[in-house]
């Protein structure tokens, strides 16, 4: 999962480079990619807010990590909580 996070950085940095240095079409594609990625990650945070509350820790941390990495942040948390629930019910 950690390796996939580098791909997300590639999307963010690539879109910023396209917006800054690209021609008309490339800059437009960079803007579109940047804003759609940001919007998707904001929605992900809103949808999974209760998951982050159950996981504990700083909500600011979860917010920033979700804005950057999206599902690569919350998927492992969801799996961990599910595993803990199964282990707790087996006891």
C-alpha positions in Angstrom: 0.0 0.0 0.0 2.9 2.4 0.8 4.2 2.1 -2.8 0.8 3.2 -4.1 1.0 6.4 -2.1 3.9 7.5 -4.4 1.5 7.3 -7.3 -0.8 9.7 -5.6 2.1 12.1 -5.1 2.7 11.7 -8.9 -0.9 12.8 -9.6 -0.7 15.8 -7.3 2.8 17.0 -8.5 2.0 16.2 -12.1 -1.2 18.2 -12.1 0.6 21.2 -10.5 3.4 21.0 -13.1 0.8 20.8 -15.9 -1.0 23.8 -14.5 2.1 25.8 -14.1 4.1 25.0 -17.2 1.7 23.3 -19.7 0.1 24.8 -22.7 -3.6 25.5 -22.9 -4.8 21.9 -23.1 -2.2 20.5 -20.7 -2.9 23.2 -18.2 -6.6 22.6 -18.4 -6.1 18.9 -17.9 -3.8 19.7 -14.9 -6.5 22.0 -13.4 -9.2 19.3 -14.0 -7.1 16.6 -12.4 -6.1 18.7 -9.4 -9.7 19.9 -8.6 -11.3 16.5 -9.2 -8.8 14.8 -7.0 -9.2 17.3 -4.3 -13.0 17.1 -4.5 -12.9 13.3 -4.4 -10.7 13.3 -1.3 -12.9 15.8 0.5 -15.9 13.6 -0.2 -14.0 10.6 1.1 -13.2 12.4 4.3 -16.8 13.3 4.8 -18.0 9.8 4.1 -15.4 8.1 6.3 -15.4 10.6 9.2 -17.1 8.1 11.6 -14.4 5.6 10.7 -11.7 8.1 11.7 -13.5 8.8 14.9 -13.6 5.1 15.8 -9.9 4.7 14.9 -8.9 7.5 17.3 -6.1 9.9 16.9 -6.1 13.4 15.5 -8.9 14.3 13.1 -6.6 16.9 11.6 -4.1 14.1 10.8 -6.9 12.0 9.2 -8.1 15.0 7.2 -4.6 15.8 5.8 -3.8 12.2 5.1 -7.1 11.7 3.3 -6.6 14.9 1.3 -3.3 13.7 0.2 -3.8 9.9 -0.2 -7.5 9.3 -0.2 -8.4 5.6 0.0 -4.8 4.6 0.6 -5.2 6.3 4.0 -8.6 5.0 5.1 -8.6 1.5 3.6 -6.0 0.1 6.0 -7.8 1.7 9.0 -11.0 0.1 7.9 -9.3 -3.3 7.6 -7.6 -2.9 11.0 -10.9 -2.1 12.7 -12.7 -5.0 11.0 -9.9 -7.4 12.1 -10.0 -6.1 15.7 -13.8 -6.5 15.7 -13.5 -10.1 14.5 -10.7 -10.8 17.0 -12.8 -9.3 19.8 -15.9 -11.3 19.0 -13.9 -14.6 18.8 -12.7 -14.1 22.4 
